[in-house]
């Protein structure tokens, strides 16, 4: 039988929700915001991604295991900045599927909120494969 387990790093929550839930190797993270990081999109995006990284680590996972990410932003003109920071944060990992939406408001006056789904250990892959085989697997 599978059990639902709470993922929590002890950061203050602003409502009745779990920061993350996992069932077996499937991980869902609630929408994360970081208004304490600053008032600009760069600071909030970096802070939000750091919170996501901490939650994934608490679930014995990492950004390499992400399979779906949803980004909510209050200003579509911030899309390029968010993309740049997000792309740098992902590094060499296989980018997950993603959706991005512009919304009128976010909780606590945040400028960006990021929701994630991951499968533990799914991001581990060999890097010593011949290029033609690596290409066939992607």
KAKAPE-V834940 format. One record per run of one state. SS is the DSSP state (A for helix, B for strand, O for the rest). FROM is the first residue (numbers start at 1). LEN is the number of residues. If there is no record, write none. Layout:
BEGIN
SS/FROM/LEN ; SS/FROM/LEN
END
This chain:
BEGIN
O/1/3 ; B/4/4 ; O/8/12 ; B/20/4 ; O/24/2 ; B/26/7 ; O/33/2 ; A/35/3 ; O/38/3 ; A/41/18 ; O/59/4 ; A/63/3 ; B/66/8 ; O/74/2 ; A/76/15 ; O/91/6 ; B/97/6 ; O/103/4 ; A/107/3 ; O/110/2 ; B/112/8 ; O/120/11 ; A/131/7 ; O/138/1
END
